[in-house]
Amino acid sequence: MIYYARKRGLRYSIPENAEVISSIGVALAMVRDVVERIMPNPALEDIRAIKREAIDRAVESGAAPETVEVHIEIDNQTQKVTAIATGSTEVKTADILKECSREEAAELAAEDLGVDVSQVVLEESTRGFYLFSAKKGKQKPVRILDRKGFIRVQRSGGAIRRCTVADYRQVVENLWKSESVISTDHMIRPDYYLCVGSRLPDFSGNSDLKKLLMLMEVELSLMNSEDELIVVAAGAVSA
């Protein structure tokens, strides 16, 4: 692999403790469970119920409850609602992976973007994430890194807005208009991500604003109206 990388001029690195990294990976493996239901015109309570069932299944499979995130997909044609729950096992990672600093996160983002670190801008940060952008040609790509230094979102462009729970609907609706792209035969809507504490709910693939807002309401229903979050509306094309 090293020989090939050198011949091709590719970047490479040998991780520390490479001889045991596979064992660590197995110990920290993600748990994933999927729940599917046929639901014509699902209501808010229907979405909450299928989300709760997906979380329960992931926890039963060994995921730590506080790590479980659920991505919900609504297929209008088949009237099928799918809840995909992912979470980490009970193994504690604090002693294995240290939290990276803002400067270290910026270097990781710059390396992934292929630009100098001086061109990377920290747009926002939360207790769980760093949100970076950079000027790269005509685009302004976005990278979201968690506090362990893992790149969670890579998009070729997007808008980042901090707001309160009370105001998120208006922010989402405004970005729905401003970040949409008119194609030759249809309108391409942005994908959404929410940075909520240490969680990063993914709402990509939703082309119906009403259902998108309903899914977000399920996610934010336990928060107070004055709590803050960050809304990311990303372009349709990944970087």
N, C-alpha and C positions, 0 to 999 in steps of 0.2 A: 504493500500500500504506500509506504514512504517513497519507494523507488518510482512508482507511478505518479505520485503527486509531484515529485521533483521534475520528472520528465515533462509533465503537462503544465508545470508552473502553477500548481494549485496550492492553496494554503492548507496546512495540516497541523495537528498538534497531538501529542501523546498525553492522555489524561493522567493525572496523578493516581497512583494505586490502580493502574490499569488491570493488573492481574486479578483484582477482586471486584472490579466495577460491575461485572455481570451479576454477581451475588447481591450487591447492593441494589441493583436495578430490580431484581426479583423481589427483594424485601420491600421495595417502595412501589411495587406495581400498582397501576390504577385498577379500580374495580368499576365495571360498566354494566348497567342493566337497562333494558328497554321495555317499555310498556306501550302497547298500541290498542286503541279503541276506535270503533266506528261511532262518530258523534256528529250527526247532522246539526249544524248551527250550535256549536258548543257554547255554553254559558260560562260565566266566571267561576261558579262553583264546580262545574265539570272539569275545568282546567286545574283548579286547586286539588281536586280529588285525584286526578291522574298523576299530578306532580307528587303528591304525598305518597301515592303507591310506589312510584319510581324510587323515591328517597328510601322508603322502608325496605324495598328489595335490595338496594345497594348496601344499606346498613347490614341487612341479614347476610349479605355475601362477604362482609368483612370490612366495609368502608367505615372510616370514622365519621360520625354524623356531621361534625363541623366542616368537613372537607367536601361534602357532596354538593355538586352543582347540577342543575337540570336544564337541559335544552329542549324546548317544546316546538314541534313542527305541526302545522295545520295544513293538510292537503285539501283544498277546496273541491277538487275534482272527485276524489275518492271518498271524501268526508271522513278521512282518517286523521286522528290525533295521535302523535307519537311523542312520548316523553323519554328522553335519553339522560340517565343519571350517571355521573362519573364522580369518583371520589378516591382518596388515598386510603391505604390500609392503616391500621393502628400504630404501625412502627413510627416512632418519633424521628423527625428529620432534623431537629434543631442542632444536634451535635454533628451531623453529617454535612449539612449545607449551611454555611454562615450567610448572614444577610449582607448583601453588597451595598456599597455606598453610592451616593448620587454620581460621583465621578466614575466609579467602576461601571455603573449602569450605562452612563453616557458613552464610555469606550466600547461596550458591547453593542450598543445601538449603532454607533458609527461604523464598527466593523461589519455589522450585518448590512448596513446601508451602502457600504463601499465609499464612504466619504471621510474627510478628516473630522476629528472630534470637535474642532472649533466650529463646524457647520451644523452641529446638532444642537437643537433647542429643547430644553425641558419645558414643555407646555403646561403640565400639571403633575401633581404627585398626591398620593393618598397614603394611608398607612399600609396599603397592600401593593401599590403599583407606582411605576414611573411611566409617564407618557411623553414620548419624544417625537419631534418632527425634524425635517431637514429640507433645505432647498436643493432639489436635484433636477436640473433642467427646468422644464415647465411644470413639473410635479412637486408636490409637497408630501412625501411619504410619511407614514405614521408607524411608530413602533410602540407597543405596550409591553413593558417588562415587569415581572413580579419582583418582590424584594429579594428573592434568591438568585436573581439574574437570568431567569428563563424568559425568553421572548414568547409572549402569549399571543400577540396579534401582529401581523405584518400586512400592511395595506399600502397601496400605491398613492393614496391620498385620502384626506378626510378632515372633518371639522370636530373640534374638541370644545365642549362647553361644560363649565361647572354650574350647578344649580341646586336648588332645594327640591325635596320630594313634592312640595306644594306647586312648584313651577315646571316640573319635568315634562308634563304633557304639552305645554306651550312650546318649550324648547324643541321637543321631538317633532312637533308639527311644523315649526319654522324650518328645521333642517330637512324635513321631508320634501319641502319645496325647493330650498336653496341648493341642496346636494343631489337632486335628481338630474339625470342625464337623458336628453332626448336622442334616441337612436333613430335609425331610418324608418322603422315601422312601429316602435313602441317606446314607452318611457321606462328607463332603468332606475329603480329606486335604491337609495343607500341601504347598506347593512348597518345594524346598530349593535353597540356593546355598551354596557353600563359598568362603571367601576364603583362598586358599593363595598366599602371597607376592604376586606381581603377577597371578595368575590368578584368574578368577572362574567356575569351572565351574557350569553351570546344570543342575539336575536336576528342573526343573519338569515336571509332567504325569505323574509316576510314581505310580500308585495301588497298587503291589505293593511292600511293604516289603522282601521278600527280594531282588527284582531291583534295587530302589533301592540297597541296601547293596552288591550286587555291582558296580554301576556306580561307586559311590564307591570301592570297593576297587581297581578298575582305575585310577582317578584318583590314588589315594594310595599305590599299590604301591611307588613308588620313594623314598618318604619314610621317615625314621627314626621309630621309635615315640615318641620324645620331642619331635619337631617339633610346633609349634603351628599351629592353624588356627582359623578362625571358622565356625561353623555358623549359617546363617540359615534358619529355618522360617517361611515367609510364608503368610498367609491366602490362600484361594482366589480372592479378588476383588482385581483390580488397582486402584490409586488412579487 
